[in-house]
């Protein structure tokens, strides 16, 4: 049996039979089987936008050996007496708990928010009434912040091939489409993620895991560098292994850990706003037409060093998505973006942020606690300005020209907009860099300045980072691990999930 990989070029609205016919013509054979290895949209020439599809073909008529498949993630399984406690049900927390349970630990997963159905009801009530729900919001609840997002499955992290395959296989088994294996920029969408996290939770319970929702971490009891009990709003829980996967929105968890002697340092992070345009405008800018058969919505990724000092870039672009009120606490006002799988909404949005270091904003010698306090005060500043959860906004052209906003605009944001001189609400270093970056973006996408810019985007990455070993073990501790976005070493679904898996695999290997 022979093997060969070939690339087929097909129109955006192709059907499966056309892919097989293309392979027949390329190889000159009739009898074969194939699978898609990679699929990417080539939109470099508007007159010829097409799919480039790389397929792996197996046939007796082909010369060439079938390559050895990479071995899958091999979890060291066995009967164990140790109890593992995982805090946080986002990708890092869930996959850490999932692997630990498969490895034979008695594993409990606790989550401060509710299950995904109750969480969704809480979010809907918040957007309908404007009354904040501290238990169920866009930051906290089953699946973490990523459940209500675009569900992007791209990652720049290296050396996570096995972990990536484990995560994708788990999602597909839970109901995700097979295409997430091969699309160049795969995504799930919040509508699918809500179902996937529920199905994965059921699988975790089936193999013997335990989940406690609405259970807040309140204290960690430590003796001689070892955690022996975790105090929660549901009572004390004893554990031999503790994995913290709280995400980077849980400020009180950070402060608790710092008080308990867990060491952190400040790190580079990103700060800015959300920009929004009609999706048809983005389609025309990228494709030269309002729509493209076979493709739901156009995307963009923009970078700039307009001021020559601070990088400015778009992040977490949500085609056909909505801007959402993503506050984790009642007196803060921040925004984020989300979209459903079909990405068929009226608007497109993206974070527009500047990459900065806390020392640039707070001053030299800034500590982890000072950085957290500073960032929280900025989020509170936006809340006070809006007197609630309306999103301060202006046109991109107004931001560039420092012109007071005057006109009312249509937006996807559910809680309303409030005109604001955004450049005055942001730190000067951030606003001046974003201004130069926006000028650059307007040169790259004609008419970009007609869009709006709104809110505070402060959750692209953590402002602090735990000092830990490569396997996630916190420095100076025997059994306390910190993983995912809250650790400061990961960002996004794939890299966070992989970070949790690596820690769990290390724990499982150590106990044999």
Secondary structure, DSSP 8 states (H G I E B T S, - for coil): -EEEEEEEEEETT--HHHHHHHHHHHHT-S--EEEEEEEEEE-SSGGG-EEEEEEEEEETTS-S------------------EEEEE--SHHHHHHHHHHHHTT-EEEEE-SS--HHHHHHHHHHHHHH----SSSSSSSSTT-GGGGS--B-----SS-HHHHHHHHHHHHHTT--GGGGTBTT-B--HHHHHHHHHHHHHHHHHTT-EEE-S--EEEEEEETTEEEEEEETTEEEE-SEEEE---SS-HHHHHHHHHTT--EEE-EEEEEEEEEEEHHHHHHHHHSSS-BTTB-------EE-TTSSS-EEEEEEETT-EEEE--SSTT---EEEE--TT--SSEEEEEEEEEEEHHHHH-TT--HHHHHHHHHHHHHHHHHHHTSS-EEEEEHHHHHHT---------S-TT-EEE--HHHHS-HHHHHHHHHHHHHHHHHSTTGGGSEEEEEE--SS-SEEE-B-TTSBBTT-SSEEE-SGGGTS--SHHHHHHHHHHHHHHHHHHT-
